[in-house]
Amino acid sequence: MKILVCISKSPDTTSKISFIQDNKVFDENGVQFIVNPYDEWYALVRALELKETLGGQVSIITVGTANDDAIMRKALAIGADEAIRIDAEPKDAYFTACQIANFAKEGSFDLILTGKETINYNGSQVGGMLSEILDLPFVSLASRLEVNGNTVSVEREIAGGIQVIEANLPLVISCSKGMAEQRIPNMRGIMAARTKPLQVISPISTDDLTSYVLFNTPSSKAAVKMIDASNMDELVQLLHNEAKVI
């Protein structure tokens, strides 16, 4: 089985977020980047579990610059067999999907996995766009995946229950919580990652469909006011006049 896992980088959750150029560009200076958790913990690990059970190969792919090589090496250390980096700064979800699709259509992959979204943009768009460009079935927000021959059984949470979907390979799936458990790369994997192939390929030309107009950071939280538990009148007055919740 040939599996392609789409990987992206995200700022570590402890990073201080700021923007430059009139709040139009995310400032990456001093930011620690990690593999997007949904891509790593769920999509990649489930791909590795399937490989261990069924055999085959797991490839990872990202759209990014040489600065992204470190996160690719981490994914290789977890167990991926090879890495492909499309040498371009990702402009938006459509650009990313077009680049990955152009590579994937020549690879004859049985399964393409993505995380359900990135933790920085939360767009949840690449998987659906990728399936449309490749003309493949798509299942989003999958929490369980089993493969039996050429058929897959996928579970996804819906309002009030669990939906079970069956589909034939090849297809695209975006993975959410429950698909797999996080793996920590061991020393053997880290050493092996240094010699695994990381292929860099040139991007294709695509139309620019969107652009970022402005980023805004959340408003600063107001100071906490401590009210004596016996002073109910003051609490009600603050909730009514300042918080305006009653």
N, C-alpha and C positions, 0 to 999 in steps of 0.2 A: 504494500500500500504506500502510495506517495502522498504525503501530507505537506501542505504549505501553510505556515503560520505567519500571520501579519503582525509585525512588532512595531511599536512606536515608543518614543521617549516621553517622559512626563517629569515635571519638577518634583523633587522629594516634597512630601507634605509639610516638612518643617521649613521650606524655603521661603524667604521673604519675596513677595511678588511686587514688581513695579513695572512701569511702562515709560517709554521714551518717545521722542519725535512726536510731540503733541498728543501723547497717549495713543498712538497708532501702532506701536511696535512693543512687543514684550521684551523687557530687558533681561537677557540671559546672563549677564555678568554676575559672577559669584553664586549662581544657582547650581545646586547639585541635582543632576538628572538621574533617573532610574528607568528601568523597563516599566512601561505602563502596567500596573498590577493586573488588570483584567486580561491583558495579552499574555502575561507571564504565568500567573497563578492558575488560570483556567484554560485558556486556549493552548498554550504550549505544553503544560503538564498533561492535559488530556491527550494531546497528540503523542506525547512520549509513552503514555500508558497503552495507547492503541498499538504503537510500534512494538512495544515489549510483548504484547499479546499476539499480534497478527503478523509481525515482521514488517519490513519496509524501510522507509526513509522519511525523516522529518527535516524539512528545510524552513528557514526563517527568512523573512524579507522585510525591509524597511525602506522608506523614502527619506533620505537625509544626507547630511554632509559627513566628512571624516570625524567630526565631533561625536557622531553616533556610534562609532566603532566599539567604544567601551561597552555600551549596553548590548551590542550584538555579541560581543565576546562573553558576556555574562549568560546570555541565552544559550550560547554554545556550551558553556560550562555546565549548565543544567542538564544538557543532553542532546541538543539539536545536532544534526550531522553536518550541515553546511549553512552558510549565511550569504544572502544577497543584499547588497545595498545599492539602491538607485540613487545616483549621485546628484541630488537636487534638494533645495530647501522646499519642504512641503508648503504649498500655497493655501490649499483648502482641501476638503474631503474629496472633491471631484478630481482634482489634480492627482492626489494620492491614489485614488481608485484606478484612474487611467494608467498610471505608471505600473501599478502592481498587475493589472489585468493584461497589459502588454507583455509582461514577462510570463504570467501564468498560462496564457493561451498556448504557449509553445512547450509547456512543461508536462502536459498530460497528467495533472494532479487529480487524484481521486477525491480529495477533500481539502477545502480551504477554510481555515479557522481564523477568526478575529476575536478580540475581546469585545464585549458589548459596547464599549465606548472608551475614550481616554478620560483620565481624571482631571485633565486641564481644560479641555473644551467641551466634554460631555455631549458631543454631537450625535454619536451613534448612527453615522451615515455611511461610512466606508464599506461595510459589509453589504448593505443593500445595493449601493452603486456598483460594487464589484460584481455582484451576481447579475445585475442588469447588463453590464458591458459584456460579460462572458456568456450571457444567455443561459445561466444555470439557476436551479432552484435555490431558494434562500430561506433559512429558518433563523429568526432572531431570538435573542435572549434565552438561549437554551441552557438548561440547568443539568441535563443528563444526556449522554450520547452513547449508544451501543451500535456496533457494526456487526452484521451477520451476512457474510458474502458481499453481494452488491446492494444490500438493503441496510438502511440505517433507521434506528428508532430514536426519536428525540423527544425529550420532555421539556416543557416550558411552563412557567407559572403564569396563570391568568387570573382575572378577578374571580374569586370564589373556588379556585381549584387548580388542577394540573391538566394541561393539554398534552396529549401524546400524538406525535406526528411520525408517519413512516414515509420515507423517500428513497429514491435510488441514487446511487453515486453516478457521476460526481455532483457535488453541491457545495454551497457556501453556508457556514454556520457562524453566528456570533455567540460567544460564550459568556455566561454570567455565573454568579455565585452558585455553588453546588456541583459544578462540572468536574472539579478536581480540587486537590489540596496543594498548597504551596510546597515547593521543593527548594531546599537549600543546596547550592552547589558544594560538593566536597572537594578536597585538595586534588584528587585524581582528575575530576572533571575540569577544574581550573587549569591544571597543567595541560590536559588534552586540548582545551579550547585554543591554546596558543598555536597549535599546528593544524587545526581544522580550517578548511577553505573559507575565505570571505571574499566573495566576488563583487567587484564594483562595476556597474554598468551605467551607461549614459541614459539620461531621460529622453522621452519623446516629447514632441511639441503638442500642447493641448490648448484649448480655448480657456481664457480667464472668465469664469462665470460669476465669481464673487470676489469681494475685497473687504478687508477690515477697515471700518470707518473710525471706530473709537473703542477703547477699552476703559472701563471704570472700575475702581476698587470699591468694595463695600464701605459704607459710611462707618466711621469710628463708633464704637459702642459707648454709650453714655455711662457716667460714673454710677455706681450702685449706691442707692440710698438705703440705709439701715433704719428700720422703724421698730420702736419698742412694741413688743407683742401686746402690751396692754393698751396701746394708743390706737384703737380702731378708727377713731374719727379722722386722724391725720392720714392713715392708710387709705381710707375711702376717698378723702379729698385729693390725694396725689393720684390715685387711680382714675379719678374722674377728670381732674383739671390738667394734669401733666401727661399721664400715660394715655388718657382718653380711651380707656377700654371699658368703662362703665358709664 
